Amino acid sequence: MAATNANPFEGFYKHLFNHSDSAVLVNDEAGRTLEANDKAASLLGFKRERLRTVSWTELFANSHRKLAQTILDSAFETGQAKAHARMIGADETEFDVAVATKRFELEGRMVVHSVVSQKTPPSAAQAPALAAPSPCAPDAGPDTSRLAELNMVFSVSPNGLALLDETQHVQVANPAFARFMERTVTQIVGMSVTDIEAELNQRAAQGQPPLSLTHWDEPSPDETLISPPHRRIRLAQPKTRTVKCQFRRLGAGDESDRAILSLQDITREDEVDQMKTRFLSAAAHELRNPMASISGFADLLTSTPQDSPVFSEVVGTIQNQARAMDFLINELLELTRMGALGRRDLELQRIETTEWVQDTVRQFRRQDDPRTATVSVRRSIPRITADTEKLTRALTNVLSNAFKYSGVGTDVSVELSAHGDSVHICVIDKGMGMSTQDVARLCDPFYRADAAKDIQGTGLGMALVLEILNAHGGDLNVQSELGTGTRVTISIPRYAPA
């Protein structure tokens, strides 16, 4: 075993700082950047050396620089601060981030350490160029200031991190690792990798293959050149979540048996992957139906005399199916666009809310349906800042469903009211209603309730409504009962988020 130096974890901390999954910056009271890791350089598109010459507020979009200064000031005053903001890369691409800052003392002065997590990644075409990783400087002995920074990164990292000694027992672990294991840090220290494997496997969901944290006999299906060897495990206890596990050895030579064990919660990422798979499968199925009709009737057309009455009927069917496919494709494109761009796709303007709702309801008509909706307004309704075209699309989709799933002769009503800083638009019908299970999946793309499958529709309307409301910072609430009717409430803030 190698002799222990004055700072046995110095190599570990350097590795952690340079390979952290989070962007890390250290700033003084004047906002000067004292240090940044490779992830920060990659995120912002700067070389690390160049990043040290850029002030804290200069890393944020113009509209968020005041907020950035407030974050820094708050951290120095209260010891820590958290906020969502928008940063700007070296190529002037803007993206949303979550910032968590903490104050600590470094060489007799106070500095702020910030962990930045990206929330809205730029598109591939706009992504900042990756900065080349800075090579580690030769070890010149203990660096107390760097160790203080790395200690802070280690303690606040959202990923579970543990340093394993030569016998593969936990020598030190951070609070996040202890939370993953449902234990305290003190209880984690001394545990072996075998103990950790056994506990995770015991808590795994049914059907999961046994997890091995130190043996990688077969490549994982989601390993790539930029994603080191890892395994995923879905846990069922104490709550359902997906965990990404990585095991990395530290260096070579005397330290080759020491390693870092990392546990990362990727539940949201896993859910998005599953959602994409379901979406693509459903889209392919829905597009296949009109395509099969068009293809089949086109074949029939070739053998049908033009003067036959069947000929015009076949042509009409092809045209109807083509229009249905065109509508479905447009819905898909709009849904995809809103999901990708969100609020960046909005063209905001001030709207006279009452007038807009009344005009939208008055202009809404279903073919061959004489019914109209009545609008009632409670008190004075304030103006809102929103994208008129997109909100009209959302309200029209809700109105369409209300008429579509209501029997002939039943009324549809719209109630407009103001609550605090939000405006509520309630569309109420007395139609077939939905079960609790149907309500829970109402905004899933292509989902159709069993009772409504004989009624024409794409299953994309409410998914698009939700995307439009999310972009505006709004909310959607649905209350329904089978055989009684449905109440859909659209909530829109008076001022769309920046």
ZAKE-847180 format. One line per field, with one value per residue (C-alpha): residue number from 1; residue in one letter; chain; x, y, z. Coordinates in Angstrom, 1 decimal, padded with zeros to 4 digits, always signed. Layout:
<vexkols>
n (NUM|...)
res (A|...)
chain (A|...)
u (X|...)
v (Y|...)
w (Z|...)
</vexkols>
This chain:
<vexkols>
n (1|2|3|4|5|6|7|8|9|10|11|12|13|14|15|16|17|18|19|20|21|22|23|24|25|26|27|28|29|30|31|32|33|34|35|36|37|38|39|40|41|42|43|44|45|46|47|48|49|50|51|52|53|54|55|56|57|58|59|60|61|62|63|64|65|66|67|68|69|70|71|72|73|74|75|76|77|78|79|80|81|82|83|84|85|86|87|88|89|90|91|92|93|94|95|96|97|98|99|100|101|102|103|104|105|106|107|108|109|110|111|112|113|114|115|116|117|118|119|120|121|122|123|124|125|126|127|128|129|130|131|132|133|134|135|136|137|138|139|140|141|142|143|144|145|146|147|148|149|150|151|152|153|154|155|156|157|158|159|160|161|162|163|164|165|166|167|168|169|170|171|172|173|174|175|176|177|178|179|180|181|182|183|184|185|186|187|188|189|190|191|192|193|194|195|196|197|198|199|200|201|202|203|204|205|206|207|208|209|210|211|212|213|214|215|216|217|218|219|220|221|222|223|224|225|226|227|228|229|230|231|232|233|234|235|236|237|238|239|240|241|242|243|244|245|246|247|248|249|250|251|252|253|254|255|256|257|258|259|260|261|262|263|264|265|266|267|268|269|270|271|272|273|274|275|276|277|278|279|280|281|282|283|284|285|286|287|288|289|290|291|292|293|294|295|296|297|298|299|300|301|302|303|304|305|306|307|308|309|310|311|312|313|314|315|316|317|318|319|320|321|322|323|324|325|326|327|328|329|330|331|332|333|334|335|336|337|338|339|340|341|342|343|344|345|346|347|348|349|350|351|352|353|354|355|356|357|358|359|360|361|362|363|364|365|366|367|368|369|370|371|372|373|374|375|376|377|378|379|380|381|382|383|384|385|386|387|388|389|390|391|392|393|394|395|396|397|398|399|400|401|402|403|404|405|406|407|408|409|410|411|412|413|414|415|416|417|418|419|420|421|422|423|424|425|426|427|428|429|430|431|432|433|434|435|436|437|438|439|440|441|442|443|444|445|446|447|448|449|450|451|452|453|454|455|456|457|458|459|460|461|462|463|464|465|466|467|468|469|470|471|472|473|474|475|476|477|478|479|480|481|482|483|484|485|486|487|488|489|490|491|492|493|494|495|496|497|498)
res (M|A|A|T|N|A|N|P|F|E|G|F|Y|K|H|L|F|N|H|S|D|S|A|V|L|V|N|D|E|A|G|R|T|L|E|A|N|D|K|A|A|S|L|L|G|F|K|R|E|R|L|R|T|V|S|W|T|E|L|F|A|N|S|H|R|K|L|A|Q|T|I|L|D|S|A|F|E|T|G|Q|A|K|A|H|A|R|M|I|G|A|D|E|T|E|F|D|V|A|V|A|T|K|R|F|E|L|E|G|R|M|V|V|H|S|V|V|S|Q|K|T|P|P|S|A|A|Q|A|P|A|L|A|A|P|S|P|C|A|P|D|A|G|P|D|T|S|R|L|A|E|L|N|M|V|F|S|V|S|P|N|G|L|A|L|L|D|E|T|Q|H|V|Q|V|A|N|P|A|F|A|R|F|M|E|R|T|V|T|Q|I|V|G|M|S|V|T|D|I|E|A|E|L|N|Q|R|A|A|Q|G|Q|P|P|L|S|L|T|H|W|D|E|P|S|P|D|E|T|L|I|S|P|P|H|R|R|I|R|L|A|Q|P|K|T|R|T|V|K|C|Q|F|R|R|L|G|A|G|D|E|S|D|R|A|I|L|S|L|Q|D|I|T|R|E|D|E|V|D|Q|M|K|T|R|F|L|S|A|A|A|H|E|L|R|N|P|M|A|S|I|S|G|F|A|D|L|L|T|S|T|P|Q|D|S|P|V|F|S|E|V|V|G|T|I|Q|N|Q|A|R|A|M|D|F|L|I|N|E|L|L|E|L|T|R|M|G|A|L|G|R|R|D|L|E|L|Q|R|I|E|T|T|E|W|V|Q|D|T|V|R|Q|F|R|R|Q|D|D|P|R|T|A|T|V|S|V|R|R|S|I|P|R|I|T|A|D|T|E|K|L|T|R|A|L|T|N|V|L|S|N|A|F|K|Y|S|G|V|G|T|D|V|S|V|E|L|S|A|H|G|D|S|V|H|I|C|V|I|D|K|G|M|G|M|S|T|Q|D|V|A|R|L|C|D|P|F|Y|R|A|D|A|A|K|D|I|Q|G|T|G|L|G|M|A|L|V|L|E|I|L|N|A|H|G|G|D|L|N|V|Q|S|E|L|G|T|G|T|R|V|T|I|S|I|P|R|Y|A|P|A)
chain (A|A|A|A|A|A|A|A|A|A|A|A|A|A|A|A|A|A|A|A|A|A|A|A|A|A|A|A|A|A|A|A|A|A|A|A|A|A|A|A|A|A|A|A|A|A|A|A|A|A|A|A|A|A|A|A|A|A|A|A|A|A|A|A|A|A|A|A|A|A|A|A|A|A|A|A|A|A|A|A|A|A|A|A|A|A|A|A|A|A|A|A|A|A|A|A|A|A|A|A|A|A|A|A|A|A|A|A|A|A|A|A|A|A|A|A|A|A|A|A|A|A|A|A|A|A|A|A|A|A|A|A|A|A|A|A|A|A|A|A|A|A|A|A|A|A|A|A|A|A|A|A|A|A|A|A|A|A|A|A|A|A|A|A|A|A|A|A|A|A|A|A|A|A|A|A|A|A|A|A|A|A|A|A|A|A|A|A|A|A|A|A|A|A|A|A|A|A|A|A|A|A|A|A|A|A|A|A|A|A|A|A|A|A|A|A|A|A|A|A|A|A|A|A|A|A|A|A|A|A|A|A|A|A|A|A|A|A|A|A|A|A|A|A|A|A|A|A|A|A|A|A|A|A|A|A|A|A|A|A|A|A|A|A|A|A|A|A|A|A|A|A|A|A|A|A|A|A|A|A|A|A|A|A|A|A|A|A|A|A|A|A|A|A|A|A|A|A|A|A|A|A|A|A|A|A|A|A|A|A|A|A|A|A|A|A|A|A|A|A|A|A|A|A|A|A|A|A|A|A|A|A|A|A|A|A|A|A|A|A|A|A|A|A|A|A|A|A|A|A|A|A|A|A|A|A|A|A|A|A|A|A|A|A|A|A|A|A|A|A|A|A|A|A|A|A|A|A|A|A|A|A|A|A|A|A|A|A|A|A|A|A|A|A|A|A|A|A|A|A|A|A|A|A|A|A|A|A|A|A|A|A|A|A|A|A|A|A|A|A|A|A|A|A|A|A|A|A|A|A|A|A|A|A|A|A|A|A|A|A|A|A|A|A|A|A|A|A|A|A|A|A|A|A|A|A|A|A|A|A|A|A|A|A|A|A|A|A|A|A|A|A|A|A|A|A|A|A|A|A|A|A|A|A|A|A|A|A|A|A|A|A|A|A|A|A|A|A)
u (+000.0|+001.3|+002.3|-000.4|+000.6|-000.8|-003.8|-004.8|-007.9|-006.2|-006.0|-009.6|-010.7|-008.9|-010.5|-013.9|-013.5|-012.4|-014.8|-017.9|-021.2|-022.1|-020.6|-018.7|-017.5|-015.9|-016.3|-015.2|-017.3|-016.5|-017.9|-014.4|-014.2|-011.4|-011.8|-014.0|-014.0|-014.0|-017.8|-018.3|-016.0|-017.8|-021.2|-020.3|-018.0|-014.9|-011.4|-010.9|-008.2|-010.5|-013.4|-011.3|-011.3|-015.1|-017.1|-020.1|-022.8|-021.2|-022.1|-025.8|-028.2|-028.8|-032.3|-031.0|-027.8|-029.6|-030.9|-027.3|-026.0|-028.9|-027.9|-024.3|-025.2|-027.7|-025.1|-022.6|-025.2|-027.1|-024.5|-026.4|-028.8|-030.7|-032.4|-033.4|-031.8|-030.6|-026.9|-025.2|-022.4|-019.3|-021.3|-024.1|-026.5|-028.9|-030.0|-031.8|-030.0|-030.5|-027.9|-027.0|-024.5|-022.7|-020.4|-017.1|-013.8|-010.7|-007.3|-008.8|-011.5|-015.0|-015.8|-018.9|-019.0|-021.7|-023.0|-024.8|-027.2|-028.4|-032.2|-032.8|-030.0|-029.4|-030.1|-027.2|-026.8|-026.5|-024.6|-021.5|-018.3|-016.7|-013.5|-010.6|-010.1|-007.3|-004.5|-003.9|-000.8|+002.0|+001.3|+003.3|+002.1|-001.0|-002.9|-005.2|-007.3|-008.0|-008.9|-011.3|-013.0|-013.2|-014.5|-017.3|-018.0|-018.0|-020.4|-023.0|-022.9|-026.3|-024.7|-023.8|-020.0|-017.8|-014.1|-013.1|-009.8|-007.5|-009.8|-012.9|-014.4|-015.9|-013.3|-015.3|-018.8|-020.8|-024.4|-026.0|-024.5|-025.8|-029.3|-029.2|-028.5|-031.1|-028.3|-026.1|-022.6|-021.2|-023.1|-021.8|-018.1|-016.6|-019.2|-017.8|-018.8|-020.4|-022.6|-023.7|-024.4|-026.5|-028.6|-029.3|-030.2|-032.6|-034.4|-034.5|-037.7|-038.9|-037.3|-034.1|-030.9|-028.4|-026.2|-022.5|-020.6|-017.1|-017.3|-018.2|-018.1|-020.5|-020.9|-024.0|-026.4|-026.3|-022.5|-020.8|-017.4|-018.4|-020.3|-018.0|-018.9|-022.0|-025.1|-028.7|-030.9|-034.5|-035.2|-038.7|-037.9|-038.3|-039.6|-039.4|-036.4|-033.7|-030.1|-027.0|-024.0|-020.4|-017.1|-013.8|-010.3|-008.1|-004.9|-002.3|+000.6|+000.2|-003.3|-004.6|-006.8|-008.5|-011.7|-014.6|-018.2|-020.8|-024.6|-026.8|-030.6|-031.6|-035.3|-036.5|-034.1|-035.4|-039.0|-038.3|-036.7|-039.7|-042.0|-040.1|-040.4|-044.1|-044.6|-042.8|-044.6|-048.0|-047.1|-046.1|-049.4|-051.6|-049.9|-050.2|-054.0|-054.7|-051.7|-053.2|-056.5|-054.9|-052.8|-055.7|-058.1|-055.5|-055.0|-058.8|-058.9|-056.6|-059.1|-062.3|-063.8|-063.9|-067.5|-068.4|-070.2|-067.7|-064.8|-065.9|-066.5|-063.0|-061.5|-063.4|-062.2|-058.6|-058.9|-060.5|-057.7|-055.1|-056.6|-056.7|-053.0|-052.1|-053.9|-052.2|-048.8|-049.4|-050.5|-047.3|-045.1|-046.7|-046.5|-042.8|-042.0|-043.6|-041.9|-038.5|-038.8|-041.3|-041.5|-038.8|-041.5|-043.9|-044.8|-046.0|-048.4|-050.9|-054.4|-057.7|-058.7|-062.5|-062.7|-060.3|-062.3|-065.6|-064.3|-062.7|-065.9|-068.1|-065.9|-065.7|-068.0|-068.2|-069.4|-073.1|-073.5|-075.8|-074.8|-072.8|-071.1|-072.2|-069.6|-070.0|-067.6|-067.0|-065.9|-063.4|-060.7|-057.2|-055.2|-052.6|-049.3|-049.4|-049.2|-052.7|-052.5|-051.2|-053.7|-056.5|-055.3|-055.4|-058.8|-060.2|-058.9|-060.7|-063.9|-063.7|-063.5|-066.4|-068.7|-067.3|-067.9|-071.3|-074.6|-076.8|-078.8|-076.4|-075.0|-071.4|-070.5|-067.4|-066.6|-064.0|-062.6|-059.4|-057.6|-054.5|-052.0|-053.8|-056.8|-058.9|-060.9|-063.3|-064.9|-067.8|-069.8|-072.4|-071.1|-069.9|-067.2|-064.0|-062.8|-060.0|-057.6|-058.6|-058.1|-054.6|-053.6|-055.5|-052.5|-050.5|-049.9|-052.3|-054.1|-057.8|-060.2|-062.0|-065.4|-064.2|-062.4|-065.3|-065.2|-062.8|-059.7|-055.9|-055.3|-052.9|-055.2|-054.8|-051.1|-050.7|-052.8|-050.5|-047.4|-048.8|-049.7|-046.3|-044.6|-046.8|-046.1|-049.8|-051.6|-054.3|-056.8|-059.3|-062.3|-064.5|-067.0|-068.3|-071.7|-071.9|-069.5|-066.1|-064.7|-061.4|-059.7|-057.0|-055.0|-052.8|-050.5|-051.1|-047.4|-045.7|-042.3|-039.2)
v (+000.0|+003.4|+005.8|+008.3|+012.0|+015.0|+015.2|+011.6|+012.7|+015.5|+013.4|+012.4|+016.0|+017.1|+014.3|+015.2|+018.9|+018.2|+015.4|+016.6|+016.3|+019.8|+023.1|+024.7|+028.3|+030.2|+034.0|+036.8|+039.6|+041.7|+038.9|+038.0|+034.3|+032.7|+029.2|+027.0|+023.4|+021.7|+021.2|+025.0|+025.7|+023.2|+024.6|+028.2|+027.5|+029.2|+028.0|+027.7|+030.4|+032.7|+032.0|+033.4|+036.8|+037.0|+038.4|+036.5|+038.8|+038.7|+035.0|+035.8|+037.0|+040.8|+040.4|+038.2|+040.1|+042.0|+038.6|+037.2|+040.1|+039.5|+035.8|+036.7|+039.3|+037.1|+034.3|+036.6|+038.0|+034.9|+032.1|+030.5|+031.2|+029.3|+030.5|+029.8|+032.1|+032.3|+032.2|+033.0|+031.1|+032.4|+032.2|+034.2|+031.2|+031.5|+028.6|+028.2|+027.0|+026.3|+028.0|+026.9|+029.0|+028.8|+031.1|+029.9|+031.3|+030.9|+032.2|+034.7|+036.1|+035.2|+033.7|+032.1|+028.6|+028.0|+024.8|+025.4|+022.8|+023.2|+023.1|+024.0|+022.7|+024.6|+022.8|+020.8|+023.6|+026.3|+024.4|+026.1|+024.5|+022.2|+023.5|+021.2|+019.7|+021.4|+019.0|+018.5|+020.3|+018.2|+017.5|+020.2|+019.3|+020.2|+023.2|+024.2|+026.7|+024.1|+021.5|+024.0|+024.5|+020.7|+019.9|+022.3|+020.7|+017.3|+018.2|+020.0|+017.7|+016.3|+013.1|+010.4|+010.1|+007.8|+007.2|+003.5|+002.4|-000.4|-003.0|-001.5|-000.2|+003.3|+005.7|+008.9|+009.7|+012.8|+013.5|+012.7|+009.2|+008.6|+009.7|+007.3|+004.5|+005.7|+005.9|+008.5|+009.3|+007.7|+004.5|+004.5|+004.8|+001.3|-000.4|-002.6|-002.5|-005.9|-004.5|-001.6|-003.9|-006.2|-003.3|-001.8|-005.2|-005.9|-002.6|-003.1|-003.4|-006.8|-008.1|-006.1|-008.0|-008.2|-005.1|-005.4|-002.2|-003.4|-005.8|-004.7|-008.0|-006.7|-003.2|-001.3|-000.5|+003.2|+003.5|+005.8|+007.3|+010.3|+008.2|+006.0|+002.5|+002.6|+000.6|+001.6|+000.1|+000.9|+001.0|+000.2|+001.1|+003.4|+005.2|+004.4|+005.9|+005.1|+005.3|+005.5|+003.8|+004.5|+003.0|+004.7|+003.8|+006.6|+006.8|+004.1|+002.6|+002.7|+004.2|+001.8|+000.0|+003.1|+004.2|+006.5|+005.2|+007.5|+007.2|+009.6|+010.0|+009.9|+009.1|+012.1|+011.2|+007.7|+008.8|+011.1|+008.2|+006.0|+008.8|+009.3|+005.6|+005.5|+008.7|+007.4|+004.1|+005.8|+008.3|+005.5|+003.7|+006.8|+007.7|+004.2|+004.2|+007.0|+005.9|+002.4|+003.9|+006.2|+003.3|+000.8|+003.2|+004.4|+000.8|+000.5|+003.7|+002.3|-000.5|+001.7|+003.3|+007.2|+007.2|+004.9|+006.3|+004.4|+006.5|+009.8|+008.0|+006.6|+009.9|+011.6|+009.0|+009.5|+013.3|+012.9|+010.6|+012.9|+015.8|+013.8|+012.9|+016.5|+017.6|+015.0|+015.9|+019.6|+018.8|+016.7|+019.4|+022.0|+019.8|+019.0|+022.7|+023.8|+021.0|+022.0|+025.8|+026.4|+030.1|+031.0|+030.3|+032.9|+036.2|+038.1|+041.0|+042.6|+041.1|+042.4|+039.1|+039.3|+040.6|+037.8|+035.0|+036.2|+036.6|+033.1|+031.5|+033.4|+032.5|+028.8|+026.6|+022.8|+021.7|+020.8|+021.7|+024.7|+024.8|+027.7|+028.3|+031.0|+033.1|+034.4|+036.9|+037.2|+040.7|+042.8|+040.7|+042.1|+042.1|+039.4|+039.2|+036.2|+034.8|+035.4|+032.9|+030.0|+030.7|+030.8|+027.4|+026.1|+027.4|+026.2|+022.7|+022.6|+024.0|+021.4|+018.5|+019.9|+019.9|+016.7|+014.6|+016.1|+014.9|+016.9|+019.5|+019.7|+023.0|+024.1|+027.1|+029.2|+030.9|+033.7|+034.8|+036.3|+034.9|+036.7|+037.1|+034.5|+034.5|+031.3|+030.1|+027.2|+025.3|+023.1|+020.5|+017.9|+015.2|+011.6|+012.5|+010.5|+008.1|+009.0|+006.9|+008.7|+012.1|+011.1|+010.3|+013.0|+014.9|+011.9|+012.2|+010.0|+008.8|+008.2|+007.0|+003.7|+005.4|+008.0|+005.8|+005.8|+009.7|+011.2|+012.8|+012.6|+012.4|+015.3|+018.3|+018.3|+017.5|+020.7|+022.6|+021.6|+022.5|+026.0|+026.6|+025.4|+027.9|+030.6|+029.5|+028.5|+025.5|+023.0|+021.4|+018.8|+017.5|+014.9|+012.1|+009.4|+010.2|+013.6|+015.9|+017.6|+020.9|+022.0|+025.0|+026.9|+029.2|+031.9|+034.3|+038.0|+038.2|+035.5|+034.4|+036.0)
w (+000.0|-000.9|+001.8|+002.7|+002.1|+004.0|+001.8|+000.9|-001.1|-003.1|-006.3|-005.8|-005.4|-008.5|-010.5|-009.1|-009.9|-013.5|-014.2|-012.4|-014.3|-013.0|-014.2|-011.3|-010.9|-008.0|-007.8|-005.4|-004.2|-007.2|-009.5|-010.8|-011.8|-009.8|-011.0|-013.3|-014.2|-017.6|-017.5|-017.1|-020.0|-022.1|-021.2|-021.9|-024.9|-023.4|-022.7|-018.9|-019.1|-021.0|-018.6|-015.7|-017.4|-017.7|-014.8|-013.2|-014.7|-018.2|-018.3|-018.2|-020.9|-020.8|-019.4|-016.6|-015.5|-012.7|-011.4|-011.7|-009.5|-007.0|-006.8|-006.1|-003.5|-001.8|-001.5|+000.2|+002.5|+003.6|+002.8|-000.1|-002.9|-005.5|-008.7|-012.3|-014.8|-018.5|-019.3|-022.6|-024.3|-026.1|-029.4|-027.8|-027.6|-024.6|-022.5|-019.2|-016.0|-012.3|-010.1|-006.6|-004.8|-001.4|+000.4|+002.0|+003.2|+001.0|+002.1|+004.5|+002.1|+001.3|-002.1|-003.7|-005.2|-007.8|-009.3|-012.6|-014.0|-017.6|-018.0|-021.7|-023.9|-027.1|-030.4|-031.9|-034.5|-031.8|-029.1|-027.9|-029.1|-026.6|-025.0|-025.0|-021.4|-019.5|-018.7|-015.0|-013.8|-012.3|-008.6|-006.7|-003.3|-001.3|-002.5|+000.3|-001.7|-004.4|-001.8|-000.1|-003.5|-004.2|-000.7|-001.4|-004.9|-003.2|-000.5|-002.7|-005.7|-006.6|-007.7|-005.1|-004.9|-002.8|-002.7|-002.4|-000.9|-002.1|-000.6|-002.3|+000.9|+001.1|+002.6|+002.2|+000.8|+000.2|+001.5|-001.9|-001.9|+001.6|+000.4|-002.5|+000.0|+002.6|+005.2|+006.9|+005.7|+008.9|+008.1|+004.5|+005.4|+005.7|+003.5|+000.7|-002.9|-002.5|+000.3|-001.9|-004.8|-002.6|-001.2|-004.6|-006.1|-003.2|-003.8|-007.6|-009.6|-010.6|-013.8|-013.4|-014.2|-011.2|-010.9|-010.7|-009.9|-010.6|-013.5|-017.0|-019.0|-021.7|-023.0|-021.9|-024.7|-023.9|-023.6|-026.2|-026.8|-024.6|-022.0|-019.9|-018.8|-016.7|-015.8|-015.2|-012.5|-011.8|-008.1|-006.6|-003.0|-001.2|-004.3|-008.0|-009.8|-012.3|-011.2|-013.4|-011.7|-012.7|-011.4|-012.2|-011.1|-010.0|-012.0|-012.3|-010.3|-006.5|-006.7|-009.4|-006.8|-005.5|-007.3|-007.4|-007.3|-008.7|-008.5|-010.5|-010.6|-014.2|-013.6|-015.7|-018.5|-018.5|-018.6|-021.5|-023.4|-022.8|-023.8|-027.1|-027.9|-027.2|-029.2|-032.3|-032.1|-031.9|-034.6|-037.0|-036.2|-036.7|-040.0|-041.3|-041.2|-043.7|-045.8|-046.1|-047.2|-049.8|-051.2|-051.3|-052.9|-055.4|-056.5|-056.9|-058.9|-061.6|-062.4|-062.1|-065.3|-065.0|-066.0|-063.1|-060.1|-058.0|-059.5|-057.9|-054.6|-054.6|-055.5|-052.6|-050.2|-051.2|-050.9|-047.4|-046.2|-047.7|-045.8|-042.6|-043.0|-043.7|-040.6|-038.5|-039.8|-039.1|-035.5|-035.1|-036.4|-034.2|-031.1|-031.8|-032.4|-029.1|-027.2|-028.6|-028.5|-025.7|-024.7|-027.3|-030.0|-028.5|-030.1|-027.0|-027.0|-024.6|-025.0|-023.9|-022.3|-022.2|-025.8|-027.0|-025.2|-026.5|-030.1|-030.0|-028.7|-031.2|-034.2|-033.2|-035.2|-035.8|-039.2|-039.2|-035.5|-034.7|-031.0|-029.6|-026.3|-023.8|-022.1|-018.5|-017.0|-013.3|-012.3|-014.3|-016.1|-016.4|-019.6|-020.2|-022.0|-024.3|-027.9|-029.2|-032.1|-029.9|-027.0|-029.5|-030.8|-027.2|-026.4|-029.7|-029.1|-025.7|-027.2|-030.0|-027.5|-025.5|-028.5|-030.0|-026.9|-025.9|-027.2|-029.6|-027.7|-024.7|-023.7|-023.6|-021.4|-020.8|-017.5|-017.3|-014.0|-012.4|-009.4|-008.1|-010.9|-013.2|-015.5|-015.5|-018.5|-017.7|-020.5|-019.2|-021.0|-020.0|-022.3|-021.9|-019.4|-018.6|-016.0|-013.5|-015.6|-018.8|-017.2|-016.0|-019.6|-021.4|-022.5|-023.7|-027.5|-029.4|-026.3|-027.0|-024.3|-025.1|-025.1|-027.6|-030.1|-032.6|-032.7|-035.2|-033.7|-033.7|-029.9|-030.2|-029.3|-025.5|-025.7|-027.8|-025.3|-022.5|-024.4|-025.2|-021.5|-020.3|-022.6|-021.1|-017.5|-017.3|-016.0|-017.0|-014.7|-015.8|-013.7|-015.2|-014.3|-016.6|-017.9|-016.3|-018.2|-018.1|-016.8|-018.3|-016.7|-018.5|-016.2|-017.8|-015.8|-016.5|-017.5|-019.4|-017.8|-019.2)
</vexkols>
